[in-house]
């Protein structure tokens, strides 16, 4: 009889626990919100963020287009901008290809023929297309044939550097960035243009950048 009562009590306890309301928070989260890439977002830290990339590339674009040695030549120079010329020596995480691509695309749009941009990232695909044309597998297309692909007159080089400071009492973090940009004559080795972008940020929150 005692065993039967124990089983009954145990069963009742299981039933009550099963019927009890769950403590798991199943409430819907906040909906996704589009933000202006040129303004500070809701998640901010001391790293390089979207508004910094936009401000940086816009400034470099305007500065480069105002340089007559590059943008006002009788024959538009061939320019190479890709991540191979970009270095990150800072403590910040940033996609160098994103930075290089935004600068290249914005310059391509704004230069309007004053500069010709050489594509080296897709060189394998370009070489393959040239080979099958010359082998007669496809016709020559509508553009003239050339003996070789385009050589480069100028190449863009950029270096990202930073200096960090931490207040151990308040845990306030501060980071100063300096990003240098240089356009180099790839035949003579001289500098035809240069400019920089700098910023300093401070926060107590530790944001993870990926």
N, C-alpha and C positions, 0 to 999 in steps of 0.2 A: 504493500500500500504506500509506504514511504517512497519507494522507488518510482511509483506511478505519479505521486505528487511532484517529485523532483523533475520528472520528464515534462509534466504539464506546465510547471513554472518556467522551465527552460524554453519550452515552445512559445509560451506567452511573451517571454522577453524578446525572443527572436522576432516575433510578429510585430511587437511594439517598435523595435529598432528599425524594422523594414518599413513601417508606416511613418516613421519620424521624418520630418522635412530634411532634405539634404542641405549640408552647409556649403556645398560647392557653388561658387558664384557663376551662374549661367547667364547673367545679364548681358545684353548686347553691348559691345564696346563702341567707342566713338567712331563714326564713319570717316572714311578717308577724305582728307581735305587737300585740294590743290593749292599750292603756294607759289608766290612770285619768286622765281629763281634769283632775281636780282635783289631780293630783300632777305633779311635775317629770318630764318624759320623758327618754329616752336622749339626745336631741339638745337641747342647751341653749345659750343665748346670753344676751345682755344685753337682748334685745327683750321685747316683751309676748307671752307664751305662753299656752297653754290654761289652765294653773292660775291664771294672773294674771287672765284674763277671768272665770273661775268665781268666784274670791275677790272680785274687784271688784264684779261684779253681785250676788252674794249679800249683800255688805255694804251696798250701796246699797238693795237690796230691803228688808232688815231696818230700815235707818235710816228709809226713807220710810214704811214701814208703822207705825212707832212715832211718827210725826208726826201729832198730832190734827187739825191744820189741813187735812191732805190726806186722811187715811184714816178720820176719824171724823165726817165731815159728815153731816147729816141727809139731804141729797140727794147721792148720790155724784158727785164732780166728773168732768168729762170731761177726759181726759188724753191728750196726744199725745207719743209717743216714737218718733222715727224718725231716720235718719241725717242728715236735713237740719239737725237741731239739734246734730250732733256735729262737732267740728273736731279734726284731728290736726296740732298744731304741733310735734310731737316728731320725732326722727330715726329713730323706729321705724316699721316697716311694720305696719299693722293694718287689717283689714276693719271699717270703721265700722258697716256694716250688720249684721255679725255681733254686734258689741257692743251695738248698740241693740236688735236683735231678742231677744237672750238676756235683756236686762233687761226688755223689755216682756213676753215670754212668762212669765218667772218671776214678775213682778208680777201679771200677769193670773191666774195659777194661785193665788198666795198671797193676793191681795187679796179674792178670793171675793165680788165684788160691791161692795166698798167704794170702788172706782174703776171708771170706765167708760173704756175705751181707744178712741180715735178712730183710724180707719185712713185715712190720706191717700195712702199709696203706691199704693193700688188705686183712686184716685178716678175715673180714666177708666172703669174697668169698672163702678163704682157708678153713675156718671152715665148710662152706656149702658143699664143695667138700668132705671133710673128712667124714661128716655125711652121705651123700648119698652112699659113698663107703661102709661104715660100715653097712648101712641098706640093702645092697645088690641091690640097684637100679642100680648101675653101677659096673663094675669089679674094681679090685684094681689097675689098671694101671701097668706100668712096673717098678716102683720104689718101694723100700721096704716100708712097713708100719712102722710107728713110734707111740709110745705111746702118744706123744704130739708134738706140733710144736716147732720150734727151740727157745731155750733161747738165750739171748744175753750175750756175754762176755764184749764187749766194746760198748759204745754209743758216738756219736759225738754231742757236744754241741757248739753252736756259738752265740755270742752276737754282734750286730752292734750298735756302739755308734757314736756320732758326736758332734762337737762344731762349732757354727756359729758366724760369725762376719759381720757387715754391716757398710760401710762408708756412712753416711747420706748425705754427700755433693756430692760425685760421684755416689752414689747408687751401689758401687761395693760390691758384696757379696762374702764371702769366707766361705768354709765349710771344716772342717777336719774330716775325718772318721778314726775310729780304729775298726777293726773287729777281735775279738778273737775267736780262735778255740781250743777246748779241747777234748781229747779222755779219757773217764772215765771208769775205771774198775767197772762194774755194780754189782759185787759181793762184792768187798773189798772197793769200794768207793774212790780209789786212782786215781791220774792223771797219765796216761802212756805216754801221748804226748800232746804237746801244741805248738801253733804258732800263729802269728798275721799278719794282712795285714793293712797297713795304707796309706792314700793319702790325699792330700789337693788340693782344686780347688778354683779358683776365676773367677768371670764373672760379667758383668753388665746386662746381659740378664736374665730375669726371665722365666725359662723353667718349663712347667707343666708336671710332671711325673704321669703316671697312671698305 
